[in-house]
């Protein structure tokens, strides 16, 4: 996967149709942001689209006035930079498209009509003039963003405006986490995490299967993705947004000063017997779980329960604070729900976590999270549960929290990929007739670009006829909560799921996050994070 992002999944042409002809609308300075240049680079790398014309939107307009609170916040946040440099830094059009024709003034619309454009990409602050919208066979495409302060979210949509339509339609969208104390970094995540949407939808258009998500939600403020901001938040909104986070950070600093110990995010595993308590209704009944105590200097997380020849085994991440590295361990679960002495069963030079263990015709397999090595690797048990041998590399790339499911002779492979320039995540789905592959990308990919559910939270399971995919939400903090999603449609051509309920970290005293769920025939397991001072766990 190239460093510029996820677009390599959508660059290959599958149709023999002529390339799509694109126009680009820019401001009068004829510059592209880094994110916009990435979109153009995708088009240049593809064989199914080409930019043939650039036009100017019109004279520069004044931006709306901003409150002092928002100006002060942006000034402070700007000093922090972004994850991968300034994603909105400008570069000349001539550097990205040196040979493209540029149409100016009154002749722009006429030249656009003569160019027989399929799509116009709007990268301006002001929007495409109506005459240019009419010149494109499949409308004008533009990014829109909205910042939800209270939800800590940035929403990005790729919208299509067609001639004669007052309301645009949404082609694709993503939801990204927004850190109140690092909006620049959050914005870079959203920008880089969205650039692939254009090439993905252009490929669909070229293949004759362009799909729409719907219309923008009511009240969404439409803004340019990499340029202007919508009506700025008031000073009171900024205070309500940033204030609690600043207060919490100040309290943590005082506590660290007084105790002279840093705070540690300490994960623990909890077990309970299967008693039919789990129903997909909120609030979810999480009573009866008992916490497993890990040795000093270590934490246990990412549980996975497996039934094997009459016994139940718990696989989990065993993390050493001193080594800053995780290994995979296992322990037998006694009939009364206690775990026996753990044994390390898999380690590597990099960090391992999230052991996804599953059975196929009497053989046990494991896919641990090994994104530090840049590979999704399948292991087979040569002597369950203690000895595991590598079988094949299912995917070359930083796939995390991978889960598989087999049904009707077909294997389904869910993995979450990270955008290499930021922390955005997207959920990808592949399938194969054999667990070792080869795997085929699903036409609905990515099946999620939503920070609230794009990462797996445990093995997929079936309950009362429903196929359930657990997912974790890391918007407010890593692994903050997890949800149960019902997979409604799972076929080689379609994928649909819907959220049923969410488990938040309020079901146990002192819990600050909870992000994994697993079950076996007789037991259930989950995990949770407790923020402790270092002297209590190290």
N, C-alpha and C positions, 0 to 999 in steps of 0.2 A: 504494500500500500504506500503510495507516495506521501512525502511529508506534508503536501499541501492539503490533505484531507481525505474524505471518504469517496471522492468522485470516481475513483478507479472502478467502482462497482457498476457505474452507469455509462462508461465511455465506449464500450463495445457496441458496434452497430449490428442489429439482427435483421434489418430490412434492406432490400436493394433499392429502395426509393431514393430519389435525388436528395441531396442535403437540404436542410431547412435554411432559409435565407433570413438573417436576423438584422435588425437595426438597433442601435444604441442611442438613447437620449441622454445628453450630459448637460451640465451647466456651462456658462459661457467661458469658463476657464479651461474647459476640455481636459479635466483630470479625472482619474479613477482612484478610489480608495483601494487599500490593499485587499479588502474583502471583494470589491467589485472586480479588481484585476484577477483575482483567483477564479471568479466566474468566467471571465473571458478566456483565461488559460484553459479551463475545462472545455470550452467550446472549441478552441484551437486544437486540443488534443483528441477531440472526437472526430469521427468520420461521417457524422449525420447532421452537422450544423456548421454554419459559417457566418461571420459578421461581415456584411457587405456595405453598411452605411452607418455613419454617425451623424446625429443632428444636435442642435442646441435648443434647449427648452425655452429660453427667453431671458429677459433681463432679471438680474438678481433682485430678490425681494427681501424686505426687512424681516428678521425673525421676531416672534412674539417676545414681549418683555418678560424677563425672568425675575422672580423674587430674590431678595438678598440671601435668604437661607439656601436656596438652590444654587446661586452663584458661588457662595462660600463653600458649599459641599463639593461642587464640581472642581473648584480650585484646589481644595485639599486632596480630593480623590485623584486628581490628575497627576499629582506628584508621585503617586504609587505606581503609575504605569499600568500596563496590561500584561496578560500572560505571555504573549508572544510579540511584544512590541506594540506600537500603536496601530491597531487594525484599521483605523480610519485615516492613516497618513495618505497623502495624495501623491500620485505619480502621473506624469503626462500620458495622454492617450497615445501619443506617438511612440512611447516606449513599449506599450503593449500591442498596439495595432498600427505599426508604422505605415502600412500601405492602404489603410482603409479610406474610402471616400468620405469627406466631410461636407455635409449640406448645411448652408447657413441662410438665414433671412427668409424672404418670401418664397424663395424657390425650394425650401426644404420639403414642404408637403408634396410638391410636384415631383421632386426627385425620389421621395419615398414611395409614391404611387408607381413611378416607373421602375423602381427596384423590385417590385412584386414581393414584398416582405411577408414572411409567415408570422413572425413575432417581433415585437419591439420591446427591448429591455430598457426600462426606465430607471436610470441612475441619477436623475436630477433631484433638486430640492423642490421643484415646483409642480411636477407632474407633466405628463405628455400632453401637448396641445391636441384638441379634438380632431384636427385634420390628420394628425399622425396616427391616432387611434384607428381612424377609418382606413388608413393605408395598410394596416397589418391584418392579414387574413385571420389570424387566431389571437388578435388583441394585443394589448400592452400588459407586460408582466412587471410587477414591482414588489419589492419587499415592504412590509409594514411591521412596526413594532409597537408594543405597549408594555409599560412598566407597572406592575402591580406591587405597590410598596408593602401592603399588609400581608400579602401572600408570599413575598420574597421571590417573585417570579418575573421573568422577561419572556413575553410571548412574541414569536416571530412567525409571520405568515407570508407566503408567496401568493400574491393576488393577481388575478387576470381581469382586466377591464375590456369589454367588447363594445364596439360601436352601437349606440342606441340603448345601452344599459346604464342606469344610474348607480347601481350597486355592483361592485366587483364580486367575483366568485373566488373562493380560496382553492388554490391548487395543492398546497402543502403547508404544513405548519409544524412548529416545535415549541416546547416549553422548557425554559432553562432556569437554573437557580440564580438568584440575585443576592449577593452578599451586601448588606447595608454598609459595611465598612470597606468595600472594594468593588464599587460599581464599574470601574474601568475594567477590572479583570472579568467581572460578570458579563459585561458588554462584549468583550473580546470572545468569550465562550459562545455567546449567542450568535455573534457575527460569523465566526468560523464554523460553528455548528450548523449553519443554515445555507452556506454557499452551494452545497451539493444539490440543493432542491431544484435549481434551474436546470442543470444538466440531466437530472433524473426525469424531470417533466418534459424536457425537450426530446429525450429518448422515447418516452411514452408517446408523444405527439408524432414522432417519426414512424413509430410502429403502428399508429392508428388506434391507440388504446388510451388516450389521455383521460385521466380520471380527475374528478373534482371532489373536494372535501365538503364544500358548502358555501355559505355566505359568511362574512365576518360577524362576530358576535355584536349585539347592540352595545353601543357605548364604547367600542374600541376606538382609541385614538390612532388614526392612520398617520404614520411618520415614515420618513425615509430610513432604511435600515442603517446606513453608514453615514448619514449626513445630519439632517436637522432633527431636533427633538420636538415632541408634541408639547402642548401647554405644560409648562413646568409645574412641579408640585409646589404647594404653598410652604411657607416656612414652618407652619404648624404641622403639616404632613411630614416634613423632613424630621422634625423633632420627635414625632411619634414613631417614626421608622427607625431612626438611628439611636434615639435616647436609650431604649431598653438594652440594646446591644452594648452601647458604651458603658452603661451602668454595670452590666454583668462583667464586662472585661475589667473595669476598675475594681470591682469586688474581688475578682480572681487575683488581680495583681496585689491587692492588700493582703489577701490570705496567703499568697506565696511569700510575701515579704515577712509576715509574722511567723509563719511555720518554717520558712527557709527551705521549703520543699516544693518542687514543681508538681502540678496536677497531672495525673495520668488517666487516660481513658481506658478503663479496665473492663474488658468483656468477660462475661460468664455464661455458661450454658445451664439451662434448666430442663428438667424432665418431669413428666407426669404420666399416669396410666391413661389409656384410651377409655373414656367413659361416656362418649357421645356428647361431651360438653361443647365441642366446636360446631357452632352453627354460623352460617354466613350472614349474621345480622349484627348491627352495632347497638350497644357495645358488645364486643366479642368477649365471651366468658374465658378468661385466662387464669381462673382460680385452680389451685392444686399443684402448680409447678413448684418443684424443689430445686434449689440452686446447687450446682456442682462446684466444689471448692478446688481451685487449681493450686499447684505448688507456688511458693513465693518466687517472684521474678518471672512468672509466666502467666499467660492468659489463654483461655479456651473460648473458641467462637466457631461459627459456621457448622453447626451440627448436621449430621446426616445419619439416619437410622436405617439399618438393614436387617432383615430376617434371613437367617442362614441355618438350615438343618436343626430347627427347633430352638435356636438361640437368637438373641437380639444383640447386634453390635452397633456401637456408636462411633462414627468416624467424625473427626473434627480438626480444626486448625489449632496447633499447639505452638504458641508464639513466645519467643524468648525476648524479654526486654533488653538483655545484655547484648545479644547477637543481632537484634532488630531484624529477625527473620523467622518465618513460620515454617513448620513441618507438618506433615499429616500423621496423626496418631489415631489409635483405636482402643476401645475398651468394651468388654462384654457388660451388658446390662443385666443385673440380677432380677429375679422375678418380682422383688419388692421395689424395683426402680432405682437401686443404687448401682454405681458403676464400679467395676473391679479395676485393678491396676492398669493404667494406660501403657501402651507400647507404641513407639514411633515406627511407622511402617513405610514412610516415603519421605525422602528429603532430596534437595538439589542445591546447586550453588546459589540459586535465587530463592525468592520468597514463594511459598506454597500456601494455599488456603482453599476454602470452599470445595471440599472433596465431594464431588457428585458420584455416588456409587449406585450402580444399578445391575440387574441380573438379566441375562438372556440365555434361555434354554440351559439353565444349570451352571452357567459361567458368570462370574462376577467381573465387572469392569469398573474402572474409576477414571473420571476426568477432573483433576484438580485445577484450580485457578493458578496458572503459571505465566501470567502476562509479563512478568519481569524477564522471561526468556523469549518473549515474542512468539509464542506458539500455544495452540490448544492441543494437548497430547492425550491420547487414549492409552490406558494401562489395563492389563488383564491380570487377574489373580492366579498365580501359579500354585499358591498354597494359602487359601483364604483363612484368616484375614491379614496375614502377616507379610506375605511376599507378593510383590507386584512387578510386572515386567512391561516395558513400553511396547505397544503394538503398532501404532501409527500416529502421524501428526495429522489431525483432522483439519486444521486451519493454520496457516502461517500468518500471524498477526496478533495484536494485543487483545485477544478475546478474553473477557472476564466473566466469571460466574456462569459457566456454561451448564445447560441442562438438556437432556435428551428425553424423548418420549417415543415409544413404539406402538403402532396401531395398524391393524390390517396389513401386516407385512411391510410397512413403511416406517422408517426412522425419521424423526424430526429433531433438529439440532438448533437450539436457541442459544445465542451468545451475544454478549454486549461488547461493542467496540467503542474505543475512546478516540475522539478527534485528536490527532497528534499535536496540533497547535494550541489546544485548550483542554478543558476538562469536560466538554460536552460528551454525552453518551448516546448511542443509538442501538436499539435491539434489532438483531438480524436473525432471520429464519432460513434454515437450509433443510434439505431432505435427501434421503438416499434409501435404496432398497437393502443396503447392508450397513451395519453399524460402523464399519471401517471406511465407508465411502465408496466411490467419490460422491461428494455432496453438491447439490444443485441449489443455487440461490433462488429464493422464492420471489415471484413477480411483485409481491406486495412490499418488498423490502424498501426502506426500513419499516418494520411493523410498529415501531414506536420511536419517536424522537422527543419523548416527554420525560423530564428528569424525575417525575413522580412515579414512573413505572417501567423505565427502560432497563432496569437492572434486576436480575433474578434474585429471589430470596429463598430458594429451596427447591426441592424436587417437585416436579409436576405430579399430580395425583388425581384420582377420580373418587368422588363421593356422591352417593345417591344419583348416579347417572350423569353428574356434572364433571367436566374436565377442568381442573383448577390449576392455574399458574400463579404461584406466589411471586410478588415483586416488591422491591424496596423503594422507599422514597428518601432521597438524600438532599432535598431542597434546603431545609433549615440547617441540617448538619449531617455528616456522614451516617448512613444507616438509621435515620431518625425513626422510621416506622416501616411497616410492611402491609401489603394489601393482598387480598385473595381476588383473583380475576378469573371469570369463567370464560374458557375458550369456546365460543359459540360455533365458529366455522374453522375447520382445519383441513384444507384440501390443497392439492398441488397448484391451484389457481387462486384461491381465496383464503384470507385469514381475518377473523373477527373475534374480538374479545370484549368483555365489559367488566368493570369493577363491581365487586359485590360488597366488600366491606374493608375497613382498614383497622389495623391494630396499632394503637399509639402507645408511646412509652409512659403511660400513666397507670398501667395495670400492676405495677410493683413499686414499693416505696424506694425513692432514691434513683429510679431508673431514668436515664437521659436519652436512650436510644434502644431500639429493638429491631433486628433486621433479617432474621432467618426463621423459617418454620419447616419442620420435617416430621414424618410419622412412620410407624411400622405397624405390624398387626396389633401389638399390645401397648405401644407407648407413643407419646408425642414429645418433641423437643423444640426448644426455641433458644434464643440468646438475648442478652441485654448488656448495655453499657452503663457502668457506674463510674462517675468521676471521683477519683480518689487522690489524696496526696501521695507522693511517691513513697514515703516511709511506710505506708500501709500495704504496699504490694510489691515493692522492689527488694 
